[in-house]
Amino acid sequence: MINLNYRINEYSPGNYILDENLNNSFISGNKVRKLNGILKDLKREKGLLTFGSVYSSHCLATAYHGKLLDLPVKLIVLTDETVSSNAFPHLKLSQKLGADLLFCSIKEAHQFIEAKQQELKDYYWIPGGGHTHSAAKEYELLFEELFLYNYELNKHVKSIILPFGTGTTAFGIYKGLINAKCDIKVFGVSVSRSKETCINAIKDLDDSLDLSNLQIIDDYAGKYHLTTEATENARNRFLGESGVLIDPIYNAKSLECFYRYKLKDTLIVNTGGMLNNFL
């Protein structure tokens, strides 16, 4: 699949950033890395089918991979409002890459998705957010490597913070740290779900893990699209400190918690979604 880069910088004393906006020159972020793992299982399917929100980096990454593989892509977009794809950068670019957008209300999502899966049986189905073992494995291997072979990180980092959507990336990171025998706290800042739902998403992938080093912050439960004065202040402060402009939907929430909880010796994972800066 795609050869992906990674870069970790110490942007302030004791604090580091893994900026996944830099992992690819065109479409970047954790969704690209996850799809690299997922699509290794691709066989003779005639297209790609998945779903997401109007802000979905996952949908855009799927459209990008479809373009690379010369496969048609159908994206089920969940929204309760009548929207124009031109108003949402990820949707607009997905269409530019040739993806077909199928809009559906959140209330009818389950039935609509099942119907499309039946209708498009020869398409490769990708769960929303890429919530699969093969996707999580990409982050497990990355973080195992980072903390086994990077002495500075292993010595100085005491915690990791990142946005928590489906939890696939957080799960992979957590497993990689276990493999590297690191006693590091992982803070997952939920962008929408309750703490219980987040934990259940992790258990869907592995219900045997000791999760004592995973802390879910669900202050933004039910507030997926919300931007606040605090999240905007966090974006602006982090831009001044690191030179990185994070997105307002996902990573701004984890940065707001990073500052509010006064975390130190922390690796911040910027998972991407940078096109949402155009909203």
C-alpha positions as CSV (number, residue, x, y, z in Angstrom):
1,M,0.0,0.0,0.0
2,I,1.2,3.5,0.8
3,N,4.6,4.2,2.3
4,L,3.8,6.3,5.3
5,N,6.2,8.6,7.3
6,Y,6.1,9.6,10.9
7,R,7.8,12.4,12.7
8,I,8.0,13.1,16.5
9,N,9.2,16.5,17.7
10,E,9.8,17.8,21.2
11,Y,7.9,21.1,20.9
12,S,8.3,22.2,24.6
13,P,10.4,20.8,27.4
14,G,9.2,17.3,28.1
15,N,6.3,17.4,25.7
16,Y,6.3,15.8,22.3
17,I,4.0,15.6,19.3
18,L,3.4,12.8,16.8
19,D,1.8,14.7,13.9
20,E,0.0,12.3,11.7
21,N,-0.8,15.2,9.3
22,L,2.7,14.6,8.1
23,N,2.4,10.9,7.2
24,N,1.4,11.4,3.6
25,S,1.8,14.3,1.2
26,F,-1.8,14.4,0.1
27,I,-4.4,12.7,2.3
28,S,-3.0,12.3,5.8
29,G,-3.9,11.3,9.3
30,N,-4.6,8.2,11.3
31,K,-7.3,7.0,8.9
32,V,-4.8,6.6,6.1
33,R,-2.5,4.5,8.3
34,K,-5.5,2.4,9.5
35,L,-6.7,1.8,5.9
36,N,-3.2,0.7,4.9
37,G,-3.7,-2.2,7.3
38,I,-7.3,-2.8,6.4
39,L,-6.9,-3.0,2.7
40,K,-4.1,-5.5,2.9
41,D,-7.0,-8.0,3.1
42,L,-8.5,-6.8,-0.2
43,K,-9.0,-9.6,-2.7
44,R,-11.3,-9.3,-5.7
45,E,-13.9,-7.0,-4.5
46,K,-15.4,-4.6,-7.0
47,G,-15.5,-1.5,-4.8
48,L,-15.2,0.0,-1.3
49,L,-18.2,0.8,1.0
50,T,-18.1,2.6,4.3
51,F,-19.8,5.3,6.3
52,G,-19.0,8.4,8.4
53,S,-20.1,11.9,9.3
54,V,-19.9,15.1,7.3
55,Y,-16.6,15.7,9.0
56,S,-15.2,12.2,8.3
57,S,-11.5,11.9,7.6
58,H,-12.2,8.2,7.3
59,C,-14.5,8.7,4.3
60,L,-12.0,10.9,2.6
61,A,-9.2,8.3,3.2
62,T,-11.4,5.6,1.7
63,A,-12.1,7.7,-1.4
64,Y,-8.3,8.3,-1.7
65,H,-7.5,4.6,-1.5
66,G,-10.3,3.8,-4.0
67,K,-8.7,6.3,-6.5
68,L,-5.3,4.6,-6.0
69,L,-6.7,1.1,-6.5
70,D,-9.0,2.2,-9.3
71,L,-12.1,1.0,-7.4
72,P,-15.4,2.7,-7.1
73,V,-16.2,4.0,-3.7
74,K,-19.6,4.6,-2.0
75,L,-19.7,6.6,1.2
76,I,-22.8,6.6,3.4
77,V,-22.9,10.0,5.0
78,L,-24.9,10.2,8.3
79,T,-26.6,13.5,8.9
80,D,-30.0,14.7,10.1
81,E,-29.7,17.9,8.1
82,T,-29.9,18.7,4.5
83,V,-26.3,19.6,3.6
84,S,-24.2,20.5,0.6
85,S,-21.1,18.5,0.1
86,N,-19.3,21.7,-0.9
87,A,-19.8,23.0,2.6
88,F,-17.7,20.2,4.1
89,P,-14.1,19.9,2.9
90,H,-13.8,16.1,3.4
91,L,-17.0,15.4,1.5
92,K,-16.0,17.9,-1.3
93,L,-12.6,16.3,-1.9
94,S,-14.1,12.8,-1.6
95,Q,-16.4,13.6,-4.5
96,K,-13.5,15.1,-6.4
97,L,-11.7,11.8,-6.1
98,G,-14.8,10.1,-7.6
99,A,-16.6,8.8,-4.5
100,D,-20.4,8.5,-4.6
101,L,-22.1,10.1,-1.5
102,L,-25.2,8.4,-0.1
103,F,-26.9,10.6,2.5
104,C,-28.9,9.0,5.3
105,S,-30.4,10.2,8.6
106,I,-28.8,9.0,11.8
107,K,-32.1,7.5,12.9
108,E,-32.3,5.3,9.8
109,A,-28.6,4.5,9.7
110,H,-28.7,0.9,10.8
111,Q,-31.4,-0.2,8.3
112,F,-29.9,1.9,5.5
113,I,-26.4,0.5,6.0
114,E,-27.6,-3.1,6.1
115,A,-29.6,-2.5,2.9
116,K,-26.5,-1.2,1.1
117,Q,-24.4,-4.0,2.3
118,Q,-26.9,-6.5,0.8
119,E,-27.2,-4.5,-2.4
120,L,-23.4,-4.2,-2.8
121,K,-22.3,-7.6,-1.7
122,D,-19.3,-7.5,-4.1
123,Y,-18.0,-4.3,-2.4
124,Y,-15.4,-4.5,0.4
125,W,-17.1,-3.4,3.6
126,I,-15.1,-1.2,5.9
127,P,-16.6,-0.4,9.4
128,G,-17.0,3.2,10.3
129,G,-13.7,4.8,11.4
130,G,-11.9,1.7,10.2
131,H,-12.6,-0.1,13.5
132,T,-10.9,-3.4,12.9
133,H,-8.0,-5.5,14.3
134,S,-6.0,-5.0,11.1
135,A,-6.3,-1.2,11.5
136,A,-5.3,-1.2,15.1
137,K,-2.3,-3.4,14.3
138,E,-0.8,-0.6,12.3
139,Y,-0.7,1.6,15.5
140,E,0.3,-1.3,17.7
141,L,3.4,-2.0,15.5
142,L,4.2,1.7,15.3
143,F,4.2,2.4,19.0
144,E,5.9,-0.8,19.9
145,E,8.8,0.3,17.6
146,L,8.7,3.9,18.9
147,F,9.1,2.9,22.5
148,L,11.4,-0.1,22.1
149,Y,14.0,1.8,20.0
150,N,13.6,5.5,20.9
151,Y,15.4,5.9,24.2
152,E,14.4,9.5,24.7
153,L,10.7,8.8,24.4
154,N,10.9,5.7,26.6
155,K,12.7,7.7,29.3
156,H,10.7,10.9,29.3
157,V,7.2,10.2,28.2
158,K,4.8,9.5,31.1
159,S,1.5,9.9,29.3
160,I,-0.1,10.0,25.8
161,I,-3.2,11.9,24.8
162,L,-5.3,11.7,21.7
163,P,-8.9,12.0,20.5
164,F,-11.0,8.9,20.9
165,G,-13.6,8.3,18.1
166,T,-14.1,4.6,17.5
167,G,-11.1,3.9,19.7
168,T,-9.1,1.9,17.1
169,T,-6.1,4.1,17.2
170,A,-6.1,4.3,21.0
171,F,-6.4,0.5,21.3
172,G,-3.5,0.0,18.9
173,I,-1.3,2.5,20.8
174,Y,-2.2,0.9,24.1
175,K,-1.3,-2.6,22.8
176,G,2.0,-1.3,21.4
177,L,3.0,0.1,24.8
178,I,2.2,-3.2,26.5
179,N,4.4,-5.0,23.9
180,A,7.2,-2.5,24.7
181,K,6.7,-3.1,28.4
182,C,6.0,0.7,29.0
183,D,4.1,1.9,32.1
184,I,2.6,4.9,30.3
185,K,-0.9,6.4,30.9
186,V,-3.1,6.8,27.8
187,F,-5.7,9.5,27.8
188,G,-8.4,9.1,25.2
189,V,-10.6,12.2,24.8
190,S,-13.9,11.1,23.5
191,V,-15.2,13.4,20.7
192,S,-18.8,12.2,21.1
193,R,-19.3,8.9,23.0
194,S,-19.8,8.2,26.7
195,K,-17.1,6.6,28.7
196,E,-19.0,3.3,28.8
197,T,-19.4,3.2,25.0
198,C,-15.7,4.0,24.5
199,I,-14.7,1.1,26.8
200,N,-17.1,-1.2,25.0
201,A,-15.5,-0.3,21.7
202,I,-12.2,-1.4,23.0
203,K,-13.6,-4.6,24.4
204,D,-15.1,-5.3,20.9
205,L,-11.5,-5.7,19.8
206,D,-10.1,-7.4,22.9
207,D,-12.1,-8.0,26.1
208,S,-9.1,-9.5,28.0
209,L,-6.9,-6.3,28.2
210,D,-6.1,-4.8,31.6
211,L,-7.3,-1.2,30.9
212,S,-5.9,0.3,34.2
213,N,-3.6,2.6,32.2
214,L,-6.3,3.8,29.9
215,Q,-8.3,6.9,31.0
216,I,-11.3,8.0,29.0
217,I,-12.4,11.6,29.2
218,D,-15.9,12.0,28.1
219,D,-16.6,15.7,28.8
220,Y,-17.6,16.0,25.1
221,A,-20.1,13.1,25.0
222,G,-22.9,13.9,22.7
223,K,-21.1,17.0,21.4
224,Y,-19.4,15.7,18.3
225,H,-19.6,18.9,16.2
226,L,-19.2,21.3,19.1
227,T,-16.5,24.0,19.2
228,T,-16.1,26.2,22.2
229,E,-14.1,29.1,23.4
230,A,-11.9,26.7,25.3
231,T,-11.2,24.4,22.3
232,E,-10.5,27.4,20.1
233,N,-8.1,28.8,22.7
234,A,-6.4,25.5,22.9
235,R,-5.9,25.5,19.1
236,N,-4.4,29.0,19.1
237,R,-2.2,28.3,22.1
238,F,-0.9,25.1,20.6
239,L,-0.3,26.8,17.2
240,G,1.9,29.4,19.0
241,E,3.8,26.8,20.9
242,S,4.3,24.1,18.2
243,G,3.6,25.7,14.9
244,V,0.9,23.1,14.3
245,L,-2.7,24.1,13.6
246,I,-4.9,21.3,14.8
247,D,-8.4,20.7,13.6
248,P,-11.4,22.1,15.5
249,I,-13.6,18.9,15.6
250,Y,-11.3,16.2,16.9
251,N,-7.9,17.2,18.1
252,A,-9.0,20.5,19.6
253,K,-10.9,18.6,22.2
254,S,-7.9,16.5,23.3
255,L,-5.7,19.6,23.4
256,E,-8.2,21.5,25.5
257,C,-8.0,18.6,28.0
258,F,-4.2,18.5,27.8
259,Y,-4.1,22.1,29.0
260,R,-6.9,21.9,31.4
261,Y,-5.5,18.9,33.2
262,K,-2.0,20.4,33.1
263,L,-0.4,17.3,31.7
264,K,3.4,17.1,31.5
265,D,5.9,14.7,29.9
266,T,3.3,13.9,27.4
267,L,3.2,12.7,23.8
268,I,0.3,14.4,21.9
269,V,-1.0,12.4,19.0
270,N,-2.4,14.7,16.3
271,T,-4.6,12.2,14.5
272,G,-5.2,14.5,11.5
273,G,-8.5,15.9,10.1
274,M,-6.7,19.1,9.0
275,L,-9.2,19.8,6.2
276,N,-11.8,20.6,8.9
277,N,-9.8,23.8,9.5
278,F,-11.6,25.1,6.4
279,L,-15.0,24.9,8.0
